[in-house]
Amino acid sequence: MSELRPLASSICKIADQIDRYKQSTYPENQQWLEGGDKGLEQARQTLLGDLEAMKKQLQSPEEVLSDILYFPADLASLLIIHNINLPQRIPPSGSISYDELVVSYNTETGTCVEEDPLRRIIRYAITRGIFREVKPDRVAHSELSLLLRGPGLFDLLGVSLQDLLPAVLRLPDALNSPRQSIEPNETAFNLAHGTDLPLYRFLQQHPERAKRFGRAMSRGHHVDDQYLLEAFPWAEYDRPGMRVVDVGGGHGNAAVFLASSTKHIHLTVQDLGHIVAAGKAMLPQGLQGSVDFTPHNFFDEQPVKYAGVYLLARIMLNWSDKYCLKILRALVPALKVGSKVLIYEHVFDDKADKPRSHQEKW
């Protein structure tokens, strides 16, 4: 029997379940994605997996590979969209003509971008769901492009394209190096950007890029914070006097999320000085009694002694085994009997035989 029929049956069953929930709660918009319980989220992830499996059943190997090989065209479109700040140039409501768009950009920047190639770039983005053409000569925002108007996701796009993509293109050179290095300043990033500084030290030398990087990482992790909440028994830790140290916690986004989701936990966010200073400035006023910020290099001995929990969220992925061990050893003098060290990372199974849901990767 074909695998399509059982997949179709599963898809219809779960789709009916989700439709009933949407119609009873948020019939007009996408807020249901954030308002469901754990059972609904599991149904949604199962449906996404089934849809991916059905797509593969309906595609030839050549079609699957073709989707992958068009990735450079996607990147080219996104690079231009970011470089000319296109989401901010299109009004949040209504539309703008291609001619008005070009005239406005050229007048502001003193450049000579022509309408026809820009129209082609935008129309390619439209095939990917970014922007929409309301008339043959006018472009407006789609749900996806509208998200790029604000900081955070637009910053994440910039970091991905300008900071990380050049490093990705130098990965073959790094892999073909005469010796395999485990040092943080001997990477594809160093080759791409012509620096002997590790990534985070490099960003310190470029304050505007560092700020963009911080905003991007803060926005990029917002979905994963819910999984962080589900990954560990926070209800068990949520008692008076409980202190959680968020080691390498950046601007404190995870700490803010945890503090907002618990009653008694006090969180201390640790990171390099300029990072925690920015995080402290962003801290919601209502959480100032629940979250504090302390400058700390996590390779140095942990200064906060005998906390109940030391959280390492999305830290280890950036370091080789040598430095991961150094981070863990720096915690040892601070631990007491019963202290917990929680490590939250994106991991792969030993057997990578099928696509997994986003949640299953953590």
C-alpha positions, 0 to 999 in steps of 0.5 A, spaced: 500 500 500 502 506 498 504 511 504 500 517 501 494 514 504 496 513 511 499 520 511 493 523 508 489 520 513 493 522 519 494 529 516 486 530 515 485 528 523 490 533 526 488 538 521 481 537 524 483 538 531 487 544 529 482 547 525 477 546 531 481 549 536 483 555 531 475 556 530 474 556 538 480 561 539 483 565 534 479 564 528 482 571 524 489 570 525 495 566 527 495 567 535 493 560 536 500 558 535 502 561 541 496 560 545 495 552 545 497 547 550 502 542 550 498 537 546 496 542 541 503 543 540 505 536 539 499 535 534 502 541 530 509 538 530 506 532 528 502 535 522 509 539 520 513 532 520 507 528 516 507 534 511 514 534 510 514 526 509 508 527 504 512 532 500 518 527 499 513 522 497 511 526 491 517 529 489 523 526 485 530 525 487 531 531 482 526 535 484 528 535 492 535 536 489 533 542 485 530 545 491 537 545 495 541 547 489 536 554 488 539 556 495 544 561 492 538 565 488 535 565 495 541 568 498 542 573 492 535 576 493 536 576 501 542 580 500 539 585 496 533 586 500 538 587 506 543 591 503 538 596 500 533 596 507 527 594 503 522 592 508 523 599 511 522 602 504 515 599 503 510 602 507 507 597 513 500 598 510 498 600 503 503 599 497 508 603 493 510 602 486 517 600 483 518 606 480 517 610 487 521 605 490 527 606 485 527 614 485 526 614 493 532 609 494 537 613 488 535 620 491 537 618 498 543 614 497 546 617 490 546 611 487 543 609 480 539 602 481 535 601 475 527 599 476 528 592 472 533 588 476 530 591 482 523 588 480 526 582 478 529 581 485 523 583 489 519 578 484 523 572 486 522 574 493 515 574 492 515 567 490 518 565 497 513 569 500 517 575 502 513 581 499 507 581 495 505 584 488 498 587 489 498 590 482 503 589 476 507 595 478 506 595 486 509 592 491 506 591 498 508 587 505 506 580 506 506 577 513 513 575 512 516 581 510 512 585 515 516 581 520 523 584 517 521 591 518 522 591 526 529 590 529 531 583 531 529 579 525 532 584 520 538 584 525 538 577 524 538 577 517 544 582 517 548 577 522 546 571 517 548 574 511 554 579 513 557 576 519 556 568 518 555 567 511 562 569 509 565 564 514 560 559 511 564 560 504 570 559 507 569 552 511 572 548 506 579 552 507 578 551 514 577 544 513 583 543 509 587 546 513 594 542 514 592 541 522 585 541 525 585 547 530 581 547 536 582 554 538 577 559 537 581 564 533 583 559 528 576 558 524 573 559 518 570 566 521 577 568 522 579 567 514 573 570 512 574 577 516 581 577 516 582 577 524 586 573 529 581 575 534 575 570 536 568 572 534 566 575 540 572 579 541 572 581 534 565 584 535 567 588 541 572 591 536 566 593 532 560 596 537 555 597 532 556 590 529 556 587 536 549 591 538 546 588 532 549 581 534 546 582 540 539 584 538 539 578 533 541 573 538 535 576 542 530 575 537 532 569 534 532 565 541 524 567 542 521 561 540 526 556 543 525 559 550 519 556 551 522 549 549 527 551 555 521 552 560 519 545 558 526 542 558 527 542 565 523 541 572 522 549 573 516 548 578 521 544 582 526 549 582 521 555 583 521 556 591 523 561 595 531 563 596 532 559 589 538 562 585 539 561 578 545 563 574 545 564 567 552 563 565 553 566 558 546 569 558 547 575 553 542 580 554 538 576 559 532 574 554 532 567 557 532 569 564 527 574 563 523 569 560 524 564 566 523 570 571 516 571 567 514 564 568 516 563 575 514 566 582 520 565 586 526 564 582 532 569 582 536 569 576 543 572 575 545 573 568 553 573 567 556 575 560 562 580 558 561 587 561 559 590 555 554 585 553 551 585 560 550 593 560 546 592 554 542 587 557 541 591 564 538 597 560 533 592 556 531 589 563 523 590 564 522 594 570 517 589 573 523 584 573 528 588 576 527 585 583 528 578 579 533 579 575 540 582 576 546 582 571 554 581 573 560 581 568 563 575 568 568 571 563 565 563 564 572 561 563 574 564 570 572 561 576 565 562 578 564 568 583 557 566 585 558 560 590 552 555 592 547 557 587 541 552 586 542 552 579 547 554 573 544 554 567 548 554 560 543 555 555 546 555 547 553 556 550 557 549 548 555 549 541 560 555 540 566 552 543 571 546 542 571 540 547 577 543 550 574 549 552 567 546 554 571 542 559 574 549 561 567 552 562 565 546 566 571 546 571 570 553 572 563 552 575 566 546 580 569 551 586 562 554 586 558 548 587 554 545 593 551 538 594 545 538 590 547 544 585 544 543 578 548 544 572 543 545 566 546 544 559 541 546 554 543 545 546 541 544 539 543 536 538 543 531 533 541 524 534 546 518 533 542 516 527 539 522 523 534 518 519 528 523 518 527 530 519 525 532 526 521 537 529 524 544 532 522 542 539 525 535 538 532 538 536 533 541 543 
